[in-house]
Amino acid sequence: MICFSVNNNTVSIEVLTESNYKKWKQYIEFAIGIADIDLAMISNMPADITDTSSLAERVHHAKWERSNKLCLMVIKRSISEHLLGGLPETNDAREFFATVGEIYQVSSNAEARSLMSEPTGLRYDGLGGVREHILRMVHLQSKLRARDIPFPDSYIVSHALNSLPISFSQIKIAYNTQSKSWSINDLITKCVAEEKKTRKKRVTLPFLCLIPNIILAKVFVESLNLMLLESFRIRKMAIIVVNLIMHEVPHLLLRKLVFVIFVRNLIII
């Protein structure tokens, strides 16, 4: 942005780049209009002053010269230096302004052709959501309409559906079988609902596949608990039996032998 003050009016202008010509043009026209220096932009250059020129002609000529000088300064100051170097030199502000428009009209046409080809190349990859994907096409539509290129909603709806993956096949079938055309808002509503349903299925199905494994794990844990419990009971009964035997066996050597046999069998159990 550049700012300047003329006739007690301060205005701002966006600097011209390679992609904002239309907005820049609007800024220039507004700025010189509100500053009341647009005489040279809306009228032809007056005839040169001579000795026979009237006072009104002299005043008009002076106003035009001042307007032309100020407008030329404003226009040139609002253009990037590297772009300004490629523009032809002229002392006529309106002619210079028109030259800039002609150069950028060529660029605008090339950009419009590029924009028209973009919708056919867009494909929904599942990232960002289907709403954002469709709105991206709507944004391209707005850019084309700003260049006075017709791009109807039905074309957006058709291209958006063609760009969706197979998971949206029910939406495509519904669109093809209905005689009533859909608006862009209708398409977004239906596609968002379908996407939510599809994502819910993707979350539910893996969980359902895990259920048999969960049941098997539960059975295994319960069986293991029963085995441990049974082993504990066997060991407890063995200890009681050994105590009885040890109590009944009087000889110390025999008691040691019984104890060793018991320990070995206890490890095996």
One Martini backbone bead per residue (centre of mass of N, CA, C, O) as a GRO file, in nm:
protein
  269
    1MET     BB    1   0.096   0.037   0.021
    2ILE     BB    2   0.004   0.368  -0.072
    3CYS     BB    3   0.033   0.716   0.028
    4PHE     BB    4  -0.164   1.019  -0.035
    5SER     BB    5  -0.192   1.387  -0.061
    6VAL     BB    6  -0.483   1.569  -0.193
    7ASN     BB    7  -0.670   1.817  -0.113
    8ASN     BB    8  -0.697   1.694   0.186
    9ASN     BB    9  -0.659   1.393   0.065
   10THR     BB   10  -0.632   1.063   0.185
   11VAL     BB   11  -0.485   0.789   0.006
   12SER     BB   12  -0.498   0.441  -0.094
   13ILE     BB   13  -0.273   0.206  -0.268
   14GLU     BB   14  -0.229  -0.074  -0.438
   15VAL     BB   15   0.021  -0.248  -0.550
   16LEU     BB   16   0.133  -0.354  -0.845
   17THR     BB   17   0.113  -0.672  -0.979
   18GLU     BB   18   0.071  -0.987  -1.141
   19SER     BB   19  -0.245  -1.035  -0.980
   20ASN     BB   20  -0.400  -0.716  -0.922
   21TYR     BB   21  -0.524  -0.532  -1.146
   22LYS     BB   22  -0.824  -0.488  -1.082
   23LYS     BB   23  -0.782  -0.364  -0.800
   24TRP     BB   24  -0.587  -0.141  -0.882
   25LYS     BB   25  -0.777   0.012  -1.071
   26GLN     BB   26  -0.985   0.083  -0.853
   27TYR     BB   27  -0.795   0.246  -0.677
   28ILE     BB   28  -0.718   0.464  -0.882
   29GLU     BB   29  -1.003   0.570  -0.951
   30PHE     BB   30  -1.075   0.647  -0.658
   31ALA     BB   31  -0.837   0.832  -0.582
   32ILE     BB   32  -0.859   1.051  -0.815
   33GLY     BB   33  -1.154   1.118  -0.752
   34ILE     BB   34  -1.138   1.205  -0.445
   35ALA     BB   35  -0.897   1.420  -0.522
   36ASP     BB   36  -0.968   1.582  -0.783
   37ILE     BB   37  -0.757   1.462  -1.052
   38ASP     BB   38  -0.934   1.339  -1.322
   39LEU     BB   39  -0.931   1.518  -1.583
   40ALA     BB   40  -0.712   1.360  -1.761
   41MET     BB   41  -0.897   1.083  -1.760
   42ILE     BB   42  -1.182   1.232  -1.895
   43SER     BB   43  -0.997   1.404  -2.095
   44ASN     BB   44  -0.862   1.567  -2.336
   45MET     BB   45  -0.620   1.729  -2.468
   46PRO     BB   46  -0.561   2.042  -2.496
   47ALA     BB   47  -0.491   2.302  -2.649
   48ASP     BB   48  -0.270   2.513  -2.708
   49ILE     BB   49  -0.141   2.800  -2.605
   50THR     BB   50  -0.224   3.130  -2.700
   51ASP     BB   51  -0.272   3.464  -2.756
   52THR     BB   52  -0.597   3.395  -2.811
   53SER     BB   53  -0.659   3.282  -2.553
   54SER     BB   54  -0.860   3.236  -2.309
   55LEU     BB   55  -0.911   3.226  -1.980
   56ALA     BB   56  -1.062   2.952  -1.971
   57GLU     BB   57  -0.850   2.797  -2.137
   58ARG     BB   58  -0.613   2.846  -1.944
   59VAL     BB   59  -0.738   2.713  -1.693
   60HIS     BB   60  -0.794   2.434  -1.815
   61HIS     BB   61  -0.502   2.372  -1.897
   62ALA     BB   62  -0.382   2.385  -1.610
   63LYS     BB   63  -0.559   2.163  -1.485
   64TRP     BB   64  -0.476   1.937  -1.676
   65GLU     BB   65  -0.173   1.939  -1.624
   66ARG     BB   66  -0.194   1.877  -1.324
   67SER     BB   67  -0.355   1.615  -1.347
   68ASN     BB   68  -0.155   1.459  -1.527
   69LYS     BB   69   0.086   1.470  -1.334
   70LEU     BB   70  -0.045   1.337  -1.084
   71CYS     BB   71  -0.148   1.074  -1.215
   72LEU     BB   72   0.128   0.974  -1.311
   73MET     BB   73   0.252   0.956  -1.031
   74VAL     BB   74   0.050   0.762  -0.903
   75ILE     BB   75   0.077   0.525  -1.100
   76LYS     BB   76   0.389   0.480  -1.081
   77ARG     BB   77   0.404   0.446  -0.765
   78SER     BB   78   0.197   0.176  -0.789
   79ILE     BB   79   0.444   0.032  -0.929
   80SER     BB   80   0.655  -0.192  -0.969
   81GLU     BB   81   0.972  -0.162  -1.069
   82HIS     BB   82   0.998  -0.420  -1.256
   83LEU     BB   83   0.736  -0.333  -1.420
   84LEU     BB   84   0.800  -0.040  -1.505
   85GLY     BB   85   1.047  -0.106  -1.696
   86GLY     BB   86   0.836  -0.248  -1.925
   87LEU     BB   87   0.718   0.033  -1.983
   88PRO     BB   88   0.620   0.279  -2.167
   89GLU     BB   89   0.690   0.601  -2.240
   90THR     BB   90   0.483   0.875  -2.105
   91ASN     BB   91   0.292   1.196  -2.060
   92ASP     BB   92   0.019   1.031  -2.061
   93ALA     BB   93  -0.192   0.909  -1.831
   94ARG     BB   94  -0.415   0.765  -1.996
   95GLU     BB   95  -0.226   0.610  -2.184
   96PHE     BB   96  -0.072   0.459  -1.962
   97PHE     BB   97  -0.318   0.320  -1.834
   98ALA     BB   98  -0.399   0.166  -2.096
   99THR     BB   99  -0.136   0.004  -2.132
  100VAL     BB  100  -0.155  -0.158  -1.877
  101GLY     BB  101  -0.427  -0.294  -1.950
  102GLU     BB  102  -0.329  -0.443  -2.208
  103ILE     BB  103  -0.113  -0.619  -2.076
  104TYR     BB  104  -0.312  -0.748  -1.853
  105GLN     BB  105  -0.514  -0.878  -2.049
  106VAL     BB  106  -0.332  -1.104  -2.143
  107SER     BB  107  -0.287  -1.228  -1.862
  108SER     BB  108  -0.590  -1.272  -1.799
  109ASN     BB  109  -0.648  -1.477  -2.025
  110ALA     BB  110  -0.447  -1.691  -1.930
  111GLU     BB  111  -0.571  -1.726  -1.648
  112ALA     BB  112  -0.854  -1.812  -1.741
  113ARG     BB  113  -0.766  -2.074  -1.881
  114SER     BB  114  -0.649  -2.198  -1.625
  115LEU     BB  115  -0.911  -2.191  -1.455
  116MET     BB  116  -1.089  -2.371  -1.649
  117SER     BB  117  -0.895  -2.634  -1.602
  118GLU     BB  118  -0.900  -2.697  -1.293
  119PRO     BB  119  -1.167  -2.857  -1.227
  120THR     BB  120  -1.079  -3.118  -1.397
  121GLY     BB  121  -0.816  -3.172  -1.194
  122LEU     BB  122  -0.983  -3.220  -0.952
  123ARG     BB  123  -0.934  -3.423  -0.650
  124TYR     BB  124  -1.052  -3.616  -0.397
  125ASP     BB  125  -0.838  -3.717  -0.100
  126GLY     BB  126  -0.970  -3.663   0.206
  127LEU     BB  127  -0.858  -3.380   0.257
  128GLY     BB  128  -1.035  -3.136   0.457
  129GLY     BB  129  -1.289  -3.210   0.315
  130VAL     BB  130  -1.564  -3.185   0.106
  131ARG     BB  131  -1.639  -2.892   0.146
  132GLU     BB  132  -1.365  -2.765   0.065
  133HIS     BB  133  -1.357  -2.887  -0.218
  134ILE     BB  134  -1.608  -2.741  -0.331
  135LEU     BB  135  -1.522  -2.447  -0.250
  136ARG     BB  136  -1.284  -2.441  -0.444
  137MET     BB  137  -1.463  -2.435  -0.698
  138VAL     BB  138  -1.622  -2.179  -0.624
  139HIS     BB  139  -1.375  -1.995  -0.632
  140LEU     BB  140  -1.321  -2.033  -0.933
  141GLN     BB  141  -1.594  -1.925  -1.024
  142SER     BB  142  -1.553  -1.635  -0.913
  143LYS     BB  143  -1.307  -1.566  -1.087
  144LEU     BB  144  -1.451  -1.598  -1.362
  145ARG     BB  145  -1.684  -1.396  -1.313
  146ALA     BB  146  -1.487  -1.149  -1.277
  147ARG     BB  147  -1.422  -1.207  -1.607
  148ASP     BB  148  -1.694  -1.267  -1.758
  149ILE     BB  149  -1.724  -1.587  -1.706
  150PRO     BB  150  -1.925  -1.837  -1.751
  151PHE     BB  151  -2.022  -2.050  -1.448
  152PRO     BB  152  -2.228  -2.266  -1.364
  153ASP     BB  153  -2.356  -2.457  -1.110
  154SER     BB  154  -2.396  -2.723  -1.270
  155TYR     BB  155  -2.094  -2.753  -1.337
  156ILE     BB  156  -1.994  -2.780  -1.047
  157VAL     BB  157  -2.161  -3.025  -0.963
  158SER     BB  158  -2.054  -3.219  -1.179
  159HIS     BB  159  -1.748  -3.195  -1.114
  160ALA     BB  160  -1.761  -3.268  -0.816
  161LEU     BB  161  -1.871  -3.557  -0.854
  162ASN     BB  162  -1.635  -3.659  -1.044
  163SER     BB  163  -1.411  -3.603  -0.803
  164LEU     BB  164  -1.521  -3.835  -0.649
  165PRO     BB  165  -1.515  -4.114  -0.494
  166ILE     BB  166  -1.664  -4.429  -0.447
  167SER     BB  167  -1.792  -4.353  -0.162
  168PHE     BB  168  -2.003  -4.153  -0.348
  169SER     BB  169  -2.202  -4.330  -0.528
  170GLN     BB  170  -2.486  -4.269  -0.411
  171ILE     BB  171  -2.486  -3.970  -0.490
  172LYS     BB  172  -2.453  -4.011  -0.795
  173ILE     BB  173  -2.708  -4.179  -0.839
  174ALA     BB  174  -2.911  -3.973  -0.729
  175TYR     BB  175  -2.844  -3.752  -0.940
  176ASN     BB  176  -2.899  -3.926  -1.207
  177THR     BB  177  -3.213  -4.006  -1.116
  178GLN     BB  178  -3.274  -3.704  -1.098
  179SER     BB  179  -3.441  -3.430  -1.241
  180LYS     BB  180  -3.352  -3.249  -1.026
  181SER     BB  181  -3.161  -2.997  -0.956
  182TRP     BB  182  -2.869  -2.893  -0.794
  183SER     BB  183  -2.730  -2.721  -0.563
  184ILE     BB  184  -2.452  -2.645  -0.394
  185ASN     BB  185  -2.578  -2.678  -0.112
  186ASP     BB  186  -2.695  -2.958  -0.161
  187LEU     BB  187  -2.430  -3.099  -0.219
  188ILE     BB  188  -2.288  -3.040   0.048
  189THR     BB  189  -2.491  -3.171   0.239
  190LYS     BB  190  -2.480  -3.463   0.117
  191CYS     BB  191  -2.170  -3.509   0.131
  192VAL     BB  192  -2.127  -3.467   0.434
  193ALA     BB  193  -2.318  -3.694   0.526
  194GLU     BB  194  -2.169  -3.924   0.373
  195GLU     BB  195  -1.892  -3.888   0.509
  196LYS     BB  196  -1.980  -3.945   0.799
  197LYS     BB  197  -2.084  -4.232   0.744
  198THR     BB  198  -1.816  -4.349   0.636
  199ARG     BB  199  -1.640  -4.290   0.887
  200LYS     BB  200  -1.807  -4.459   1.085
  201LYS     BB  201  -1.754  -4.732   0.945
  202ARG     BB  202  -1.441  -4.727   0.972
  203VAL     BB  203  -1.454  -4.745   1.289
  204THR     BB  204  -1.642  -5.004   1.333
  205LEU     BB  205  -1.516  -5.247   1.174
  206PRO     BB  206  -1.250  -5.300   1.333
  207PHE     BB  207  -1.395  -5.364   1.599
  208LEU     BB  208  -1.555  -5.612   1.495
  209CYS     BB  209  -1.293  -5.777   1.423
  210LEU     BB  210  -1.197  -5.793   1.737
  211ILE     BB  211  -1.406  -5.966   1.893
  212PRO     BB  212  -1.299  -6.260   1.864
  213ASN     BB  213  -1.028  -6.197   2.007
  214ILE     BB  214  -1.151  -6.109   2.275
  215ILE     BB  215  -1.292  -6.377   2.342
  216LEU     BB  216  -1.038  -6.554   2.341
  217ALA     BB  217  -0.889  -6.401   2.561
  218LYS     BB  218  -1.097  -6.446   2.782
  219VAL     BB  219  -1.087  -6.757   2.783
  220PHE     BB  220  -0.788  -6.782   2.846
  221VAL     BB  221  -0.787  -6.634   3.118
  222GLU     BB  222  -0.994  -6.818   3.260
  223SER     BB  223  -0.833  -7.083   3.225
  224LEU     BB  224  -0.580  -6.988   3.373
  225ASN     BB  225  -0.716  -6.939   3.646
  226LEU     BB  226  -0.809  -7.233   3.689
  227MET     BB  227  -0.527  -7.364   3.684
  228LEU     BB  228  -0.408  -7.206   3.919
  229LEU     BB  229  -0.617  -7.292   4.126
  230GLU     BB  230  -0.569  -7.598   4.101
  231SER     BB  231  -0.269  -7.591   4.174
  232PHE     BB  232  -0.307  -7.473   4.455
  233ARG     BB  233  -0.474  -7.706   4.568
  234ILE     BB  234  -0.265  -7.933   4.526
  235ARG     BB  235  -0.041  -7.810   4.700
  236LYS     BB  236  -0.201  -7.798   4.961
  237MET     BB  237  -0.256  -8.104   4.980
  238ALA     BB  238   0.042  -8.196   4.981
  239ILE     BB  239   0.125  -8.059   5.241
  240ILE     BB  240  -0.065  -8.211   5.426
  241VAL     BB  241   0.042  -8.499   5.363
  242VAL     BB  242   0.338  -8.451   5.444
  243ASN     BB  243   0.281  -8.380   5.738
  244LEU     BB  244   0.168  -8.654   5.808
  245ILE     BB  245   0.415  -8.822   5.732
  246MET     BB  246   0.622  -8.673   5.908
  247HIS     BB  247   0.472  -8.746   6.171
  248GLU     BB  248   0.491  -9.068   6.123
  249VAL     BB  249   0.793  -9.035   6.072
  250PRO     BB  250   1.065  -9.090   6.284
  251HIS     BB  251   1.290  -9.078   6.093
  252LEU     BB  252   1.506  -8.841   5.974
  253LEU     BB  253   1.593  -8.955   5.695
  254LEU     BB  254   1.305  -9.004   5.589
  255ARG     BB  255   1.210  -8.714   5.607
  256LYS     BB  256   1.409  -8.599   5.397
  257LEU     BB  257   1.317  -8.776   5.162
  258VAL     BB  258   1.025  -8.675   5.151
  259PHE     BB  259   1.093  -8.374   5.106
  260VAL     BB  260   1.241  -8.401   4.833
  261ILE     BB  261   1.010  -8.532   4.675
  262PHE     BB  262   0.810  -8.298   4.717
  263VAL     BB  263   0.971  -8.069   4.581
  264ARG     BB  264   0.990  -8.191   4.299
  265ASN     BB  265   0.679  -8.219   4.253
  266LEU     BB  266   0.612  -7.917   4.297
  267ILE     BB  267   0.760  -7.809   4.047
  268ILE     BB  268   0.593  -7.974   3.835
  269ILE     BB  269   0.296  -7.861   3.910
   0.00000   0.00000   0.00000
